[in-house]
Amino acid sequence: MPTFYVTTPIYYVNDRPHIGHCYTTLLADVIARFHRLKGDDVLMLTGTDEHAEKVITRATEAGVTPQEWADRNAQAFREAFEFMGFSQDDFVRTSEDRHKTRASGYIQKLVDSGDIYLGDYEGWYDPGQEEYVTESVAKAHDYTSPVSGKPLEKRNEKNYFFRLSAFEERLRTYIEDHPRFVLPEARRNEVLGRLRQGLQDVPVSRAVRDADGADWGIRMPNDPDHRVYVWIEALCNYLTVVDTDDRRKYWPASIHLLAKDILWFHAVVWPAMLMALDEPLPGCVYAHAYFVAEGRKMSKSLGNFIEIDQLRAYGDRFSVDAVRWYLATQGPLGSTDADFAHSNFVEVYNAELANGLGNCASRVVNMIHKYFDGELPEARDATVHAGVDWPSLTGGHVEQAEVCFSRADLHGAGHQGLAIVTAIDGYINTTEPFRLAKRIEGPDDPGRGDLALILFNCAEALRIAAMLLLPFMPSKAAAVLEMLGASAPGDGGLNEHAKWRGPQGLKPGTPVAKGPGLFMRAEADEPAPTA
């Protein structure tokens, strides 16, 4: 059985989860769910990054220990991910012994190999990002953080360094020879452009100070006066979680999903560390762009950051699956930012869910109830009817969905299921079963056989569409299958269940169930829900 290992970044516990955390984890969840449907042996990993200096600062401000602060916010992430319906197989915390022990072992191995060494550093440090920046970058941003805009700190201290410069040529060659290693293409070009400017060795530790949470974090092996920087030990989580007898089969990771601000760590530093450790590299590092809110960059100062509470409000009003669908198919998966605008949310919700999937399911089920007493009719097997080759149409969209998922194109993948829904609506408009039913004069009327064929085809196509939508909308798509008297396929059931009128297809005589509307249409001018 093929393995598939998908990761998110592990998230800082200095604050509560927001739309960015939920978006990246949603991408991983949708991809993981699809691969489970295919029958792959899937591991989805997410978690929290807890040893940052800012965690110590925030804990001190709150009057609690760093561990108590980390526990509080790690639980907030777990609750947010549960609300969003994520199906992670593991949730790692860097304060856990399983992570700390193995990460320390990797760092010791790098010390032993000479890839980490003790040296002196003088340069600019970004406290908010907990990383050093080069003189050229510092100068270009007027000696403020490129991310937060806050002043950089000038530091002169003894550190341990990772010999990143030794991997410059090897990294560049690997990325050039593996065009899908860094995606999307714009990010790959960005990384290659920086690599051509040369690499410098990077600090990986700092001296422990008396008043900065001395017991928090991981110490340099055999040198407890130095604490490992959070970024280097945090990157190790992807490996520490699977470096066991039963999980080694998952390495290397199939895809690391992350936001563009941490691309350099994942596309350059982490692969170099893996090369130094003689570990194979992940299949893909995918760095998406950001969400903005109503056309404006999100920021705490503007008060327009979309926190988990606002996503909950949208979920309460429109359903969690509607939120999942919008984020997954309208989000900033490519190299440009995407706008979370309420008017666009309502437009997509109405067009694709209320008027699309929801209306189609209601039409099909209601007509079966009206014309065949609520049971799937016996229908002849006409491969092509009214100009539609249903086996080819549905099979083509199933195949294309798999192609889209292989490219991490969730917008394209999701719309394969929606395209089948659109085809059903078009088929109904062409064949007009409601008009045909009025012309039928009795049970032996040939038109009744045509009506049965039309509605059976609609139901069978809707069943396949719902299966393709399961990774995006696990509750609502399962509800469609339940309405049709079909069951959701288990892990590995996609290929069999997606066959047109195959062994797992709909059976004549099966009762179909009416139910409440899947997605109630929203008014275009209704205000955005608030927490």
C-alpha positions as CSV (number, residue, x, y, z in Angstrom):
1,M,0.0,0.0,0.0
2,P,1.5,3.4,-1.0
3,T,2.2,5.8,1.9
4,F,1.4,9.4,1.9
5,Y,2.7,11.8,4.5
6,V,1.4,15.4,4.6
7,T,2.4,18.0,7.1
8,T,1.5,21.5,8.1
9,P,3.9,23.9,9.8
10,I,3.7,23.6,13.6
11,Y,2.1,26.7,14.8
12,Y,3.5,29.2,17.4
13,V,1.6,29.1,20.7
14,N,2.1,32.8,21.4
15,D,-1.4,33.5,20.4
16,R,-4.8,31.9,19.4
17,P,-5.4,30.3,16.0
18,H,-6.6,32.4,13.1
19,I,-7.6,32.0,9.5
20,G,-4.0,31.4,8.3
21,H,-3.5,28.4,10.6
22,C,-6.9,27.0,9.7
23,Y,-6.3,27.5,5.9
24,T,-3.0,25.6,5.8
25,T,-4.3,22.8,7.9
26,L,-7.5,22.6,5.8
27,L,-5.3,22.1,2.7
28,A,-3.6,19.2,4.4
29,D,-6.9,17.8,5.6
30,V,-8.5,17.8,2.1
31,I,-5.4,16.2,0.5
32,A,-5.2,13.6,3.3
33,R,-8.9,12.7,2.9
34,F,-8.5,12.2,-0.8
35,H,-5.5,10.0,-0.5
36,R,-7.4,7.9,2.1
37,L,-10.2,7.5,-0.4
38,K,-7.7,6.3,-2.9
39,G,-6.5,3.7,-0.5
40,D,-3.1,5.2,0.5
41,D,-1.6,4.6,3.9
42,V,-1.9,8.3,5.1
43,L,-0.3,10.2,7.9
44,M,-1.4,13.8,8.4
45,L,0.7,15.8,10.9
46,T,0.1,19.2,12.5
47,G,0.9,20.6,15.9
48,T,2.4,23.5,17.9
49,D,5.8,25.1,18.1
50,E,6.4,26.0,21.7
51,H,10.0,26.9,22.5
52,A,10.0,30.4,21.0
53,E,11.4,33.3,23.1
54,K,8.1,35.1,22.5
55,V,6.3,32.3,24.4
56,I,8.4,33.1,27.4
57,T,7.6,36.8,27.0
58,R,3.9,36.2,26.7
59,A,3.8,33.8,29.6
60,T,5.6,36.3,31.8
61,E,3.1,39.0,30.8
62,A,0.3,36.7,31.7
63,G,1.8,35.6,35.0
64,V,2.0,31.9,34.1
65,T,4.9,29.6,33.3
66,P,5.8,29.0,29.6
67,Q,4.4,25.4,29.9
68,E,1.1,26.7,31.2
69,W,0.9,29.3,28.4
70,A,1.8,26.6,25.8
71,D,-0.8,24.2,27.2
72,R,-3.5,26.9,27.0
73,N,-2.9,27.8,23.4
74,A,-2.1,24.3,22.2
75,Q,-5.6,23.4,23.5
76,A,-7.0,26.3,21.6
77,F,-5.5,25.0,18.4
78,R,-6.9,21.5,19.0
79,E,-10.4,23.0,19.6
80,A,-10.2,25.1,16.4
81,F,-9.1,22.1,14.3
82,E,-11.9,20.0,15.8
83,F,-14.4,22.7,14.9
84,M,-13.1,22.8,11.3
85,G,-13.4,19.0,11.0
86,F,-9.7,18.3,10.5
87,S,-8.7,14.6,10.4
88,Q,-5.0,14.8,11.5
89,D,-3.5,11.5,12.6
90,D,-1.1,13.2,15.0
91,F,-0.7,16.5,16.8
92,V,2.9,17.1,17.8
93,R,4.0,19.5,20.5
94,T,7.7,20.4,20.7
95,S,7.5,20.4,24.5
96,E,6.9,16.6,24.3
97,D,9.8,14.3,25.2
98,R,9.4,12.3,22.0
99,H,10.3,15.5,20.0
100,K,12.9,16.9,22.3
101,T,14.9,13.6,22.6
102,R,15.0,12.9,18.9
103,A,15.7,16.5,17.9
104,S,18.6,16.6,20.3
105,G,19.9,13.5,18.7
106,Y,19.8,15.0,15.2
107,I,21.6,18.1,16.5
108,Q,24.3,16.0,18.1
109,K,24.8,14.1,14.9
110,L,25.3,17.4,13.1
111,V,27.8,18.5,15.7
112,D,29.7,15.2,15.4
113,S,29.8,15.6,11.6
114,G,31.1,19.1,11.8
115,D,28.0,20.6,10.2
116,I,27.3,22.5,13.4
117,Y,30.3,24.4,15.0
118,L,30.9,27.0,17.6
119,G,31.7,30.5,16.4
120,D,31.2,34.2,16.9
121,Y,28.3,36.2,15.5
122,E,27.7,39.9,15.0
123,G,24.7,41.0,13.1
124,W,21.0,41.9,13.1
125,Y,18.4,39.8,14.8
126,D,14.6,39.9,14.4
127,P,13.2,39.1,17.8
128,G,9.6,38.6,16.5
129,Q,10.7,36.0,13.9
130,E,13.5,34.7,16.0
131,E,16.0,34.7,13.2
132,Y,19.0,36.6,12.0
133,V,18.9,38.7,8.9
134,T,21.7,39.7,6.6
135,E,23.1,43.3,6.5
136,S,21.7,43.8,3.0
137,V,18.2,42.7,4.1
138,A,18.4,44.8,7.3
139,K,19.6,47.9,5.3
140,A,16.9,47.4,2.7
141,H,14.2,47.6,5.4
142,D,15.8,50.5,7.3
143,Y,16.9,48.1,10.0
144,T,13.4,47.0,10.8
145,S,11.8,43.6,10.6
146,P,10.8,42.7,7.0
147,V,7.8,41.0,8.6
148,S,6.6,43.1,11.5
149,G,8.3,46.4,10.8
150,K,9.7,46.5,14.4
151,P,13.3,47.5,15.0
152,L,16.0,44.9,14.6
153,E,18.4,44.2,17.4
154,K,22.2,44.4,16.9
155,R,23.7,41.3,18.5
156,N,27.3,40.2,19.2
157,E,27.6,36.9,20.8
158,K,29.0,33.4,20.6
159,N,26.7,30.9,18.8
160,Y,26.7,27.5,17.3
161,F,26.3,27.7,13.5
162,F,25.0,25.4,10.9
163,R,27.3,25.1,7.9
164,L,24.6,26.0,5.4
165,S,27.2,27.4,2.9
166,A,28.5,23.9,2.4
167,F,25.3,22.8,0.7
168,E,24.8,25.8,-1.7
169,E,25.7,24.0,-4.9
170,R,24.1,20.7,-3.9
171,L,20.8,22.5,-3.0
172,R,20.8,24.6,-6.2
173,T,21.4,21.5,-8.4
174,Y,18.7,19.5,-6.6
175,I,16.0,22.3,-7.0
176,E,17.0,22.8,-10.6
177,D,16.8,19.1,-11.3
178,H,13.5,18.6,-9.4
179,P,11.1,21.3,-10.7
180,R,8.2,20.1,-8.5
181,F,10.3,20.2,-5.3
182,V,9.3,23.8,-4.5
183,L,5.9,25.0,-5.6
184,P,4.3,27.1,-6.9
185,E,6.7,28.1,-9.7
186,A,7.0,31.6,-8.5
187,R,8.3,30.4,-5.1
188,R,10.8,28.1,-6.8
189,N,12.1,31.0,-8.8
190,E,12.4,33.1,-5.6
191,V,14.4,30.4,-3.9
192,L,16.7,29.9,-6.8
193,G,17.3,33.6,-7.1
194,R,18.3,33.8,-3.5
195,L,20.5,30.8,-3.8
196,R,22.4,32.4,-6.6
197,Q,23.4,35.2,-4.3
198,G,25.2,32.7,-2.1
199,L,24.6,31.1,1.3
200,Q,26.0,32.0,4.6
201,D,26.3,29.8,7.7
202,V,23.4,30.4,10.1
203,P,23.3,30.6,13.9
204,V,21.4,27.8,15.5
205,S,21.8,28.6,19.2
206,R,22.3,31.4,21.7
207,A,23.6,31.6,25.2
208,V,21.1,31.0,28.0
209,R,20.4,34.0,30.1
210,D,19.3,33.9,33.8
211,A,15.9,35.6,33.3
212,D,14.7,34.3,30.0
213,G,13.0,31.0,31.0
214,A,16.1,29.0,31.6
215,D,14.3,25.7,31.7
216,W,12.4,26.3,28.4
217,G,13.6,24.9,25.1
218,I,16.2,22.4,24.0
219,R,19.9,22.8,25.1
220,M,22.8,22.2,22.8
221,P,24.0,18.7,23.4
222,N,27.0,18.7,25.7
223,D,26.8,22.5,26.1
224,P,23.9,23.4,28.4
225,D,24.9,27.0,28.4
226,H,23.4,27.3,24.9
227,R,19.8,26.9,23.9
228,V,18.9,25.7,20.4
229,Y,17.0,28.3,18.4
230,V,13.4,27.4,18.0
231,W,13.5,27.3,14.2
232,I,16.1,24.5,13.9
233,E,14.5,22.2,16.5
234,A,11.0,23.0,15.2
235,L,11.9,21.9,11.7
236,C,12.9,18.5,13.1
237,N,9.3,17.8,14.1
238,Y,8.5,16.4,10.6
239,L,11.1,13.7,11.2
240,T,10.9,13.2,15.0
241,V,7.3,12.1,14.7
242,V,8.0,9.3,12.2
243,D,11.4,8.2,13.4
244,T,10.0,5.1,15.0
245,D,9.9,1.5,14.0
246,D,6.2,1.6,13.0
247,R,6.4,5.0,11.2
248,R,9.7,5.1,9.4
249,K,7.8,3.9,6.3
250,Y,6.3,7.4,6.0
251,W,9.6,9.2,5.5
252,P,10.3,11.2,3.3
253,A,7.2,13.4,3.6
254,S,5.1,13.6,0.4
255,I,4.4,17.3,0.9
256,H,5.1,20.0,3.4
257,L,2.4,22.7,3.3
258,L,3.2,26.1,4.6
259,A,2.8,29.9,4.1
260,K,5.2,31.9,2.0
261,D,6.8,33.6,5.0
262,I,8.6,30.5,6.1
263,L,9.6,29.2,2.7
264,W,13.3,29.8,3.1
265,F,13.5,27.6,6.2
266,H,11.6,24.8,4.5
267,A,13.1,25.0,1.0
268,V,16.7,25.7,1.9
269,V,17.6,25.2,5.6
270,W,15.6,22.1,6.2
271,P,16.7,20.3,3.0
272,A,20.3,21.2,3.9
273,M,19.9,19.7,7.3
274,L,18.4,16.6,5.9
275,M,21.3,16.3,3.5
276,A,23.7,16.6,6.4
277,L,21.8,13.9,8.2
278,D,21.9,11.6,5.2
279,E,18.1,11.7,5.1
280,P,16.0,11.7,1.8
281,L,14.3,15.0,1.0
282,P,10.5,15.5,1.0
283,G,8.7,15.2,-2.3
284,C,7.4,18.8,-2.3
285,V,7.6,22.0,-0.4
286,Y,4.4,24.0,-1.2
287,A,4.2,27.6,0.0
288,H,0.9,29.3,-0.4
289,A,0.2,33.1,-0.3
290,Y,-1.9,35.0,2.3
291,F,-5.5,35.8,2.9
292,V,-6.4,39.5,3.1
293,A,-9.6,40.8,4.5
294,E,-12.0,42.9,2.4
295,G,-9.1,44.0,0.2
296,R,-6.8,45.0,3.1
297,K,-3.8,43.3,4.6
298,M,-4.7,41.7,7.9
299,S,-3.1,43.2,11.0
300,K,-3.8,43.4,14.7
301,S,-3.5,47.2,14.6
302,L,-6.3,47.4,11.9
303,G,-8.4,45.1,13.9
304,N,-9.3,43.1,10.8
305,F,-7.6,39.8,11.6
306,I,-10.0,36.9,10.9
307,E,-9.7,34.9,14.1
308,I,-11.2,31.5,14.8
309,D,-14.2,33.1,16.4
310,Q,-15.2,34.8,13.2
311,L,-14.8,31.5,11.3
312,R,-17.1,29.9,13.9
313,A,-19.7,32.6,13.2
314,Y,-19.6,31.8,9.5
315,G,-19.8,28.1,10.3
316,D,-22.9,28.7,12.5
317,R,-24.6,30.7,9.8
318,F,-23.6,28.9,6.6
319,S,-22.2,25.5,7.9
320,V,-18.7,24.4,8.6
321,D,-18.6,22.6,5.3
322,A,-19.4,25.9,3.5
323,V,-16.5,27.5,5.2
324,R,-14.2,24.6,4.3
325,W,-15.3,24.8,0.6
326,Y,-14.8,28.5,0.4
327,L,-11.3,28.5,2.0
328,A,-10.2,25.5,0.0
329,T,-11.4,26.6,-3.4
330,Q,-11.0,30.4,-3.1
331,G,-7.9,30.6,-1.0
332,P,-4.4,31.8,-1.8
333,L,-3.1,28.5,-3.0
334,G,-1.0,30.1,-5.8
335,S,1.6,32.8,-5.6
336,T,-0.9,35.7,-5.1
337,D,-2.9,36.7,-2.0
338,A,-6.7,36.0,-1.9
339,D,-9.4,38.1,-0.4
340,F,-11.8,36.9,2.3
341,A,-14.6,39.2,1.4
342,H,-18.1,38.6,2.7
343,S,-19.8,39.5,-0.6
344,N,-17.6,37.0,-2.4
345,F,-18.3,34.4,0.2
346,V,-22.0,34.8,-0.2
347,E,-21.7,34.8,-4.0
348,V,-19.7,31.6,-4.0
349,Y,-22.0,30.0,-1.4
350,N,-25.1,30.8,-3.4
351,A,-23.8,29.9,-6.8
352,E,-21.9,26.7,-6.0
353,L,-23.5,25.3,-2.9
354,A,-27.1,26.6,-2.5
355,N,-28.0,26.9,-6.2
356,G,-25.5,24.2,-7.2
357,L,-25.0,21.1,-5.1
358,G,-27.9,21.7,-2.7
359,N,-30.5,22.5,-5.3
360,C,-29.4,19.7,-7.6
361,A,-29.7,17.1,-4.8
362,S,-33.2,18.4,-3.8
363,R,-34.4,18.3,-7.5
364,V,-33.3,14.8,-8.0
365,V,-34.6,13.4,-4.8
366,N,-37.9,15.3,-5.0
367,M,-38.6,14.0,-8.5
368,I,-37.9,10.4,-7.5
369,H,-40.3,10.8,-4.6
370,K,-42.9,12.4,-6.8
371,Y,-42.8,10.1,-9.8
372,F,-41.5,6.8,-8.3
373,D,-42.8,6.8,-4.7
374,G,-39.4,7.6,-3.2
375,E,-37.6,4.6,-4.6
376,L,-34.8,4.5,-7.2
377,P,-36.5,3.2,-10.4
378,E,-35.5,0.2,-12.4
379,A,-33.8,1.7,-15.5
380,R,-32.2,0.3,-18.6
381,D,-28.5,0.8,-18.9
382,A,-28.1,3.4,-21.7
383,T,-24.5,4.5,-21.8
384,V,-25.3,7.5,-23.8
385,H,-28.5,9.4,-23.4
386,A,-29.6,12.8,-24.5
387,G,-26.1,13.5,-25.8
388,V,-24.5,12.7,-22.5
389,D,-22.0,9.8,-22.1
390,W,-22.3,9.4,-18.4
391,P,-19.6,6.8,-17.8
392,S,-17.1,8.9,-19.8
393,L,-18.2,12.2,-18.2
394,T,-18.0,11.0,-14.6
395,G,-14.9,8.8,-15.1
396,G,-13.1,11.8,-16.7
397,H,-13.8,14.0,-13.8
398,V,-12.7,11.3,-11.3
399,E,-9.4,11.0,-13.2
400,Q,-9.0,14.8,-13.5
401,A,-9.6,15.2,-9.8
402,E,-6.7,12.8,-9.1
403,V,-4.5,14.8,-11.5
404,C,-5.4,18.0,-9.7
405,F,-4.7,16.6,-6.3
406,S,-1.3,15.4,-7.5
407,R,-0.5,19.1,-8.3
408,A,-2.0,20.3,-5.0
409,D,-4.6,22.2,-7.1
410,L,-7.5,22.1,-4.7
411,H,-9.6,24.6,-6.7
412,G,-9.4,22.4,-9.7
413,A,-10.0,19.2,-7.8
414,G,-13.1,20.5,-6.0
415,H,-14.6,21.7,-9.2
416,Q,-14.5,18.3,-10.8
417,G,-17.3,17.2,-8.4
418,L,-19.1,20.5,-9.0
419,A,-18.8,20.0,-12.8
420,I,-20.7,16.8,-12.5
421,V,-23.4,18.6,-10.6
422,T,-23.6,21.2,-13.4
423,A,-23.8,18.4,-16.0
424,I,-26.8,16.9,-14.1
425,D,-28.6,20.3,-14.1
426,G,-28.0,20.7,-17.8
427,Y,-29.2,17.1,-18.4
428,I,-32.4,17.9,-16.5
429,N,-33.0,21.1,-18.4
430,T,-32.5,19.2,-21.7
431,T,-34.6,16.1,-21.0
432,E,-37.2,17.9,-18.9
433,P,-38.4,15.0,-16.8
434,F,-41.1,17.1,-15.2
435,R,-42.7,17.7,-18.6
436,L,-42.2,14.1,-19.6
437,A,-44.0,12.9,-16.5
438,K,-47.1,14.9,-17.4
439,R,-47.3,13.1,-20.8
440,I,-47.2,9.6,-19.3
441,E,-50.6,8.0,-19.5
442,G,-50.0,4.8,-17.6
443,P,-47.5,2.3,-16.2
444,D,-47.0,0.7,-19.6
445,D,-46.3,4.0,-21.3
446,P,-42.8,3.9,-23.0
447,G,-42.2,7.4,-21.6
448,R,-42.1,5.9,-18.1
449,G,-39.0,4.0,-19.0
450,D,-37.4,7.2,-20.3
451,L,-38.3,9.0,-17.1
452,A,-36.8,6.2,-15.0
453,L,-33.6,6.3,-17.0
454,I,-33.3,10.1,-16.7
455,L,-33.8,10.1,-12.9
456,F,-31.6,7.1,-12.3
457,N,-28.8,8.7,-14.3
458,C,-29.2,11.9,-12.3
459,A,-29.0,10.0,-9.0
460,E,-26.0,7.9,-10.1
461,A,-24.1,10.9,-11.3
462,L,-24.9,12.8,-8.1
463,R,-23.5,9.9,-6.1
464,I,-20.2,10.1,-7.9
465,A,-20.1,13.9,-7.6
466,A,-20.7,13.6,-3.8
467,M,-17.7,11.2,-3.5
468,L,-15.4,13.7,-5.1
469,L,-16.7,16.4,-2.8
470,L,-16.2,14.3,0.4
471,P,-12.7,15.6,1.1
472,F,-13.9,19.2,0.9
473,M,-17.3,18.8,2.6
474,P,-17.3,15.6,4.6
475,S,-20.6,16.2,6.3
476,K,-22.7,17.6,3.5
477,A,-21.4,15.2,0.8
478,A,-22.1,12.3,3.1
479,A,-25.6,13.7,3.6
480,V,-26.1,13.6,-0.2
481,L,-25.0,10.0,-0.3
482,E,-27.4,9.2,2.6
483,M,-30.3,10.9,0.7
484,L,-29.6,8.6,-2.2
485,G,-29.4,5.5,0.0
486,A,-25.7,5.1,-0.7
487,S,-22.9,4.8,1.8
488,A,-19.7,6.8,1.9
489,P,-16.8,4.7,0.7
490,G,-14.3,3.6,3.3
491,D,-10.6,4.1,2.9
492,G,-9.5,2.8,-0.5
493,G,-13.0,2.8,-1.9
494,L,-12.8,5.5,-4.5
495,N,-12.0,3.6,-7.6
496,E,-14.6,0.9,-7.0
497,H,-17.3,3.3,-5.8
498,A,-16.7,5.8,-8.6
499,K,-17.5,3.3,-11.4
500,W,-20.6,4.2,-13.3
501,R,-23.4,1.7,-12.3
502,G,-20.7,-0.6,-10.9
503,P,-21.0,-3.1,-8.1
504,Q,-21.0,-0.2,-5.6
505,G,-23.4,1.9,-7.7
506,L,-27.0,2.7,-6.9
507,K,-29.5,-0.2,-6.9
508,P,-33.1,0.0,-8.2
509,G,-35.6,-0.1,-5.4
510,T,-33.4,1.7,-2.9
511,P,-35.4,4.3,-0.9
512,V,-34.2,7.9,-1.3
513,A,-34.8,10.3,1.6
514,K,-35.9,13.8,1.6
515,G,-34.3,16.0,4.1
516,P,-33.8,19.7,5.1
517,G,-32.0,21.8,2.5
518,L,-28.3,21.2,2.4
519,F,-27.5,24.9,1.9
520,M,-30.2,27.6,2.4
521,R,-29.7,30.5,0.0
522,A,-28.3,33.6,1.5
523,E,-29.4,37.2,0.8
524,A,-26.8,39.1,-1.2
525,D,-27.0,42.1,1.1
526,E,-27.1,40.3,4.5
527,P,-24.4,41.4,6.9
528,A,-21.4,39.3,7.7
529,P,-21.8,37.1,10.7
530,T,-19.9,38.3,13.8
531,A,-18.5,36.4,16.7
